[in-house]
Amino acid sequence: MLASAQRRRSDVYRVGMVIPLQGPGGIFGPSCMAVSELARRELNSGAGFDGREVQLEFIDGGRAPKVVAADVSAMVDAGRLDAVSGWHISSIRRHLAPIVRGRIPYVYTSLYEGGEISSNVYCSGESPEQQIYPAMRWLRDHYGVRSWFVVGADYIWPLRTHQLIEQFAAALGVDIVGSSFVPMGHADDPQLPVAAARSGCQAVLTLLVGQDAVDFHRHFAALDLHHRILRFSPLMEENMLFACGAETTENLFASAAYFRALNTESSLRFIGSYVDANGYEAPALNNMAESCYQGVYALSHLARRAGGLDPARCDARIDGLEFDSPRGIVRFDGNQARQQIYLAQASGLDFEVVATL
């Protein structure tokens, strides 16, 4: 209790940003860090968090979930963190949720499988109902896609999402003709696209993270499958396009609440601030990085609404919280954010937004 009292009286508010700095998701790390720092500088140029200076501590979320959880637990026990946020996989969220319960707020920024109800955990990312179902419907209606093959990593987000995709397919009158799931870090296998092609599918839905997706798309294009089989992913961003190469991105679609190519006032203002702070050679803006910016700001809005960030008061005040962001208006229904989702098509090394879902 003494440590908690000292933390509340502190003039500093410390946010642990759990971000992958290695492994398949490490490709997002530099962008996530740069954008998080932008949010910190902007907030500290004003009132910070309810009058307290914001400090960030980056925690490598590319390690094993139990290792990450042990580090965060030790930091919370020592009074070194006042909140947790950042983009990381659902396996880590499931280990962190019990640690923060009743102690500190946790804004989880990644797209995820849905269903998180833990106290003190606020999910600001996209869910499959928001992100995948309307994209499958749009691709059915505009490209005639009626048969899908699913490729994913073997952990909770892809596995649970695959179950939902089967329900979506039934509702849309389309077929799931096969699937393959591999451990993270093991998608560099030419047989994965071969299995998809042999299924006779019209499109492949990929639930792979970072470098794993890059490896899959390279092999897919090396077999010339990209000319005749469409690909769609809820987790595909600008760094991954660069890594894949322009020659691989034909017939590749993605859905998300934010793309760098999003031509809205809030998005363009965000890009301008990012370039002013980091220069034109800064890490590429993308959905994962922007989600970290949104996570830091969600904590600041929650602080104002709750009159501070006392965990005992946050749950009662999050429902209905609404604020503007680079992705547009974000509104919390319960602990889950609702936001506009866009469908984009890869065009060389960038995306072109083709539909509002």
N, C-alpha and C positions, 0 to 999 in steps of 0.2 A: 504493500500500500504506500509506503514511503516513496519508493521509486516512482510510482504513478503520480503522486502529489508533486514531486519535484519536476516530473516531465510536464505536467500541466502548467506549472509556474514558469517554465522556461521561456525565453524569448525566441527560441529556435524550434521549428517544426521539422522533424526528420522523416523523410519518406524513403522507404526501401523500394527501389525499382528493380524488380526481378525480370531480367532480360537475358536471352540466350547470347552468350559470347563465344560459344563453341558448339560443335555438333551440327546437325542439319539446319537448325534454326539460327546458327551463328551468322548467317548471311544477313539477317535483319539487325544484328547488334549495333553496328556503328550508326545507322539511321535512328534507331530507337534512342540511343544515348544522346545524339545531337538534338533531337526534337524535345526530349525531356529537359535538357538544359535550357532550351529556348523557353519552355513553359516556366521554369524556375526563375530565369532572369526577368521575364515579363511580370510575374507575380511579385517578385521582390522590388521591382521598380515602383510598385504601388504599396498595398497594405499587406502583402504576403498572405499568410493564412490567418485570417482573423487577428491581424496585427502582429503575427509572428513570422520571422524570417524563415523561408523555405530552404532546407538543405536536402540534397539527394544523396543516397548511398546506393551505388550500383552493385547488384548481387547477380552472379552468373547463373542464369536459369538454364544453361545448356548442360548442366551436370545431372546426375541421377536425382530423381525427385526426393529421395530420403536424405541425400546430402544437402540439397537446397533447403529442405524443411528444417534440418538440424541447425544450419547456419542462421536461418531466420528466427527460429525458436530461441537460440542463444542470444541473439541481438535484442529480441523483445524482452526476454528475462532480465537483460542487463540495462533496460531502459534506453537503448540506443535507437529505437524506432518508435514513431508515433503513428505511422500508417504504412501500408504496403500497397503497391500497384505494379503495373508493368505488363508486358506481353510475354506469355509463356504458355506451355501446353497444359491441358487439363489434368494430366497426371500430377503435375506440381500443384495446381490449385487444390486438388483433393487432399494433398498432404498439408497444405498451408491453412485450409479452412478451420480445422480443429485448433490450430495454434493461435489464431487471432480471435476466436470466438469469445465475446464478452470482454475483449481487451483493447484491440485497436481496429480501426476501419481498414477494409481491404477492397480496393476497386480493381477488379479483374478485367483487363481491357481486351483480351483476345476473343475472336469468334470462338464459339464453343458449342457443345452438343445440347445445351439447355438443361433445365431441371435443377439448377443450383438454388437451394433454399436455406443454406447455412446463415446463421446470424452473423452480422457484420460483413458479409460478402456481397458486393454490389457489382453486377455484371454489365459492363458498358459496351460489350462487343455484340456482334451479330449472332443470331441463332438460326438453325436450319429452316425453321418455318418462315423466317423473314428473308433468308438469303438463297436457299436452294430450291424450295418448292416453286416460287414464282419464276425463277430462272429456267427450271425444267419446263414449266408451262409455256414460257416465251419461246424457248427453243423448239418445242413441239409445234407451236402455232406458226412460227416464222421460218423454221428450217425443216420441219417435218420429222423431227427426231422422235422415234417411237421405240428405240431399243438402246439400252445402256449397259456398259460394263463398268464396274466400280473397281478402282485401284486405290488402296490406302495403306497407311501405317497401322501396325498392330498395337493400338492402345485405345483408350476410352473414347476420345473424340471421333476418330474414324469409325470405330465399331458401333457406337451408339448412333452416329449419324447414318450409317448404312441401314440400320433398322428403320430409321425414319424415312430414308429414301425409298425403301420398299413400300412403305405406306403411301408416300407421295406418288409413286409410280402407279399404284393401284387406283388412287383417286384420279389420276390424269389419264388413265387408260393406256399407259406405256409399259414396256417390259424391262426388267433387270435380267439380262441374259447370262450374267456371270460376275465373279468378283475375285480379286487377289489381294491379300494383306500380307505385308512383310514387316519385320522389325525395323524401327527407325535406324537409319544409317545403312540399310541393306537394299535400297531401291536401284542400285547401279547394276541391273540385271537385264540383259536384252530379252530375256524370256517373258518379262512382264508385258511389254507391248505385243509380243507374239501371241500370248494368251488372249489378250483383248481382241486382236485381229481375227483369231480363230473362232471367237464367239459369234462372229457375224454382226456385231453391234454397229449401230450408226454413230454412236458417240461414246466417249470414255469420260467418266466423272472421277476426277482425281482428288483424293483426300490425303495428300502427301505434304510434308513440311519442308520448306526451304530447299536445301541442296538435294534432298531426295527427289523432289519434284523436278528439279533441273536435270538430274541424271535420267529420270524417266522420259522427259520430253526430248532430250538429246537422242536417246535410243529410238524413240518413237519416230522422230524425223529421219534418222539414219536408215530406217526401213521404208521410208517414203510413205508412211501411213498418214502423215499430216495432210496430204493432198486429198484424201478421201474419207477420213474419219474425223469428226469434230471432237474437240476436247473442251471440257468445262471444269472449273475448279472454284470453290469458295475461298481458296487460299493460294492466290497467285498475285504477285506484285512486281514492281518495276525492277528491283534488284535481280529477281529471278529471271525476268525477261533478258536483262543484260547478260546474265550467266548462261542462259539457254542459247543465245545468238539469234539474230533476226531471221536466219534461214530455217528456224524450227517452229516459228510462231503462227504459221498459217492455220486458220480454223481453230484458234485458241480463244476461249472466252473465260471471263471471271466475273464474279459478282461480289460487291462489297459496299460498305457505306462511304468509302473514300477512295478516290483515285487521284493521282497527281494531275491528271488531265481534266478534273472536274472544274467546269467553268461557271463557278458561282462567286458571288462577292466575298463570302467568308473564306472560301478556298483560295482565291487569288490573293486575298490579304495575308493569309497564312503563308503562302509561298513567298510573298514579298518579304515578310518578316524573317523567314528562314534563310533566304538568300542574303539579306542584309546582315544577319548575324554570323553566317558561316561561309559566305562566298559561293560562287557558281560551281566550285568543285567539291561541294559538300556531299555527303552520302545521299543517295537518291531518296526523295520523299516517297512514302508508300503507306498503305493502310496500317501496317503493324506499327510504324513509327508514329503516325498521326494518332493511333489509339492510345499511345503512351502520353502524348500531349493532352488528349482528352481525359485520360485517367487522372493526371495531376490537377487539371481544372475541375473535374468532377469532385475531387476531395475539397477543393477550395469553395465550390458552390455549396457542398454539403456542410462545410464549416459555418458558412453564413446562415444557412437555413436552420441548422440545429443549434446555433448560438455557441459555437465551439464544436470540437470533434470528440465529445464524450461518447464512447461506444454505447452507453446505456440510452442515449438520446437519439442516435443516428437512425436506428431502424424505424422509429416512429415518424421520422421526418423525411425519409427518402422518397416515399410514394408521391408521385406528382411533381417531383423536382424536374425543372425544365431549364435548359440553357442553350445558347447558340454555340456552335463549334465549327471548325473547318469543314466538317461533314454536314453541317446544317443543324437544325433543331434536334436536340436529344431530350427525350422525356422518359423518366423512370416510372414504370408501372410495377409496383412492388419493388423488388431489387433488380429487375431486368430493364435495361434501356430499350427504347423503341426509337428507330431512326429510319430515314429514307435510305433505300438500297438501290444501287445502280448496277446495270449489266454493261460490261465493257468487252470489246474485242481487241485482241492484240493487233497492232499495226507496226511491224518491225520491232523496234525496241521500246515502244510505248503503247499505251492503251488509248482507245477511242471509246468514249461512253456512247452506247447505242440505244439504251432504254432506261427508263425509270421504272423500277419494279414495284 
